[in-house]
C-alpha cells in the first residue's frame, strides 16, 4: 500500500476518532475547515486525493466552477472522492482529460430523500405550509385539504429513492402508478405510459437524473395531460420541469401545488407564486444520512489507497 497526500474539504469534526485514525493510516491528511465564499480554495500542492463537498463552496450551483479552479491548482491530483450521489456539477470531460479517477457515494440518501418526498406529499394534501404561510402574512383563509389514503400517486423514475417512495406510499394507503423505461413491474403497482400516468395521478413525484433527454420532461404540452388539481413533488433537478409552463399551470389551478428544492428562486417565473413551494436543499440532512455518508467516504478513500473495492464512477 502506497500512502497518499489527502486533502479533505470537510470539517474534521464530522469524522469520528476511529475514522480519523483510519484516514491517518492512509497517508498525510489535511482538513480544509472553512472556505471563503469568493476566494480560491487552497489545498496543499502535493495533494493526490481530494475529498470534495459542494456544501463547503456554496452549494451545487457554485461547485462546478470552484471545483475546476481547485483541480487546476493541483498538478498531482489523481483521485476525487465525492461525498454525494449527485455528480451533476462535475465536468466529466475535464476528469477524462486529466485521468482523474472519481468516487462517489450512491444510494446513501435514499431513505431520507424518500421520507422527505412523502412528507411534502402529506403536507400538500393537508395544505399545512400554504395555510401556515398565510397566517404569517396576515391574510389567512384556509385552503381545503384532502386525505392521502385512497389517492393515486404517480412515481416517475424507479431508482433507490423512487422505489422507497413506492413502498412508503403503499403503506399509507395510496394506489401507485409507476413510469420507468427499465422497470417492468413492482408488486402492488400499475405500470403506465407517461401520458396515462399524467392523466390519472392525483400526485406525482420525479426521480430522474438531470440528462439532456429528461430536460423539460414536463413541458407546456404535457402539462395539458395532467389531471386537474395534481400535486407535484420534484426533489430531482429543476431542469426536468418547464417552470414558465408550470407557473401558468399553478395560476390556472391545473396544478394544485409544486414542491421543489433549490438554493434560491433566482429569476424563475415561479417567483412570487404561493403554490410553488421552494425549500432549501435539506432533504438529506439527517443524522443517519450524514453518518452513513461519512463512513462510505472513508471506505472509498481506503479502497483507493489500498487498491481494494470502492464506488468508482464510470464515465
Beta strands, then each sheet from edge to edge (+ up, - down):
strand 1: 4-8
strand 2: 27-31
strand 3: 49-52
strand 4: 79-82
strand 5: 101-103
strand 6: 152-156
strand 7: 175-179
strand 8: 190-191
strand 9: 203-206
strand 10: 230-234
strand 11: 255-261
strand 12: 276-279
sheet 1: 2+ 1+ 3+ 4+ 5+
sheet 2: 8+ 7+ 6+ 9+ 10+ 11+ 12+
end
